């Protein structure tokens, strides 16, 4: 079981003790936030990028596939009605790699996206999740 503890500090600020360290949370300015912490919903996108990114690196390491660089971008579109959930989520996987590794890189992304990443699986329960793989020189 995983658990966290969040303690209210002041205003709209909380501090969460999570595995790996403390996370400061705050609301947006228009909801009384003071810019002293992360917003909750964008942190979900951070978790998504972290989960699938770690999977991909792990799989590529097992395949002994080097990459000259790897980054992710996650975009999400909220619903119009409350509760505003992410109705569409798009992950862009960007690689700097030799063309000869393309097939293995695509396989690593597919394994994370469709099998291993629990955060992707959770997102798929409430959002249309799509992916894109970009190879850069």
C-alpha positions as CSV (number, residue, x, y, z in Angstrom):
1,X,0.0,0.0,0.0
2,X,1.2,3.5,-0.8
3,X,0.1,6.4,1.4
4,X,0.9,10.1,1.7
5,X,0.1,12.7,4.3
6,X,-0.8,16.3,3.4
7,X,-0.8,19.0,6.0
8,X,-2.5,22.4,5.5
9,X,0.0,25.2,6.0
10,X,-1.9,28.5,5.3
11,X,-4.2,30.0,2.8
12,X,-4.6,27.3,0.1
13,X,-1.2,25.8,0.7
14,X,-0.5,22.2,1.7
15,X,2.7,20.2,2.2
16,X,2.6,16.5,1.3
17,X,5.0,13.9,2.6
18,X,5.4,11.5,-0.3
19,X,7.8,8.7,-1.0
20,X,10.9,10.5,-2.1
21,X,10.3,13.8,-0.5
22,X,8.0,16.7,0.3
23,X,5.8,18.3,-2.2
24,X,4.4,21.8,-1.8
25,X,0.9,22.4,-3.1
26,X,-1.0,25.6,-3.7
27,X,-4.1,26.7,-5.6
28,X,-4.2,28.9,-8.6
29,X,-4.2,32.7,-8.0
30,X,-7.8,33.0,-8.9
31,X,-8.7,30.4,-6.2
32,X,-6.7,32.2,-3.5
33,X,-3.3,30.6,-4.1
34,X,-0.1,32.5,-3.6
35,X,2.2,30.7,-6.0
36,X,4.0,28.9,-3.3
37,X,3.5,25.4,-4.6
38,X,2.5,23.1,-7.4
39,X,-1.0,22.7,-8.7
40,X,-2.6,19.3,-8.1
41,X,-3.8,18.4,-11.6
42,X,-0.6,19.3,-13.4
43,X,1.2,17.0,-10.9
44,X,-0.9,14.2,-12.3
45,X,0.8,15.0,-15.7
46,X,4.2,14.9,-14.0
47,X,3.4,11.5,-12.6
48,X,2.3,10.3,-16.0
49,X,5.5,11.5,-17.6
50,X,7.6,10.1,-14.8
51,X,6.0,6.7,-14.9
52,X,6.1,6.1,-18.6
53,X,9.6,7.8,-19.0
54,X,11.1,5.5,-16.3
55,X,9.5,2.5,-18.0
56,X,11.0,3.4,-21.4
57,X,14.5,4.0,-20.0
58,X,14.4,0.7,-18.1
59,X,13.2,-1.2,-21.2
60,X,15.8,0.5,-23.4
61,X,18.5,-0.4,-20.9
62,X,17.5,-4.0,-20.9
63,X,17.5,-4.0,-24.7
64,X,20.9,-2.3,-24.6
65,X,19.7,0.6,-26.8
66,X,21.7,3.8,-26.3
67,X,19.9,7.1,-26.9
68,X,21.5,10.5,-27.2
69,X,18.6,12.1,-25.4
70,X,15.0,11.4,-24.4
71,X,12.3,13.8,-23.2
72,X,8.6,13.8,-22.8
73,X,5.8,16.4,-23.2
74,X,2.4,15.8,-21.8
75,X,-0.6,17.9,-22.8
76,X,-4.1,17.5,-21.4
77,X,-7.4,19.1,-22.2
78,X,-9.8,19.6,-19.3
79,X,-13.5,19.0,-19.5
80,X,-15.8,22.1,-19.6
81,X,-18.0,21.0,-16.7
82,X,-17.1,20.4,-13.0
83,X,-15.4,18.3,-11.9
84,X,-12.9,19.4,-14.6
85,X,-11.1,16.2,-15.4
86,X,-8.6,15.7,-18.2
87,X,-10.8,14.4,-21.1
88,X,-7.9,14.2,-23.6
89,X,-4.3,13.5,-22.8
90,X,-1.4,13.4,-25.3
91,X,2.1,12.2,-24.6
92,X,5.0,13.1,-27.0
93,X,8.1,10.9,-26.6
94,X,11.1,12.7,-28.1
95,X,14.3,10.8,-28.9
96,X,17.7,11.7,-30.2
97,X,18.9,8.4,-31.5
98,X,20.4,6.6,-34.4
99,X,17.8,5.5,-36.9
100,X,18.9,1.9,-36.5
101,X,17.3,1.9,-33.0
102,X,13.9,3.1,-34.2
103,X,12.1,-0.2,-34.0
104,X,13.3,-1.0,-30.5
105,X,12.5,2.5,-29.2
106,X,9.0,2.2,-30.6
107,X,8.6,-1.2,-29.0
108,X,9.8,0.2,-25.6
109,X,7.3,3.0,-25.8
110,X,4.5,0.6,-26.8
111,X,5.3,-1.7,-23.9
112,X,5.2,1.2,-21.4
113,X,2.1,2.7,-22.9
114,X,0.0,-0.5,-23.2
115,X,1.4,-2.8,-20.6
116,X,3.6,-1.6,-17.8
117,X,2.8,2.0,-16.8
118,X,0.2,2.0,-14.2
119,X,-0.3,5.8,-14.4
120,X,-1.1,5.5,-18.2
121,X,-3.6,2.8,-17.3
122,X,-5.2,5.0,-14.7
123,X,-5.4,7.9,-17.1
124,X,-7.1,5.6,-19.7
125,X,-9.9,5.0,-17.2
126,X,-11.1,8.7,-17.5
127,X,-9.3,10.2,-20.5
128,X,-8.6,9.5,-24.1
129,X,-4.9,9.0,-24.1
130,X,-2.8,9.2,-27.2
131,X,0.9,9.1,-27.9
132,X,3.4,10.3,-30.5
133,X,7.0,9.3,-31.0
134,X,9.3,11.9,-32.5
135,X,12.9,11.2,-33.6
136,X,15.2,14.2,-33.8
137,X,18.6,14.4,-35.4
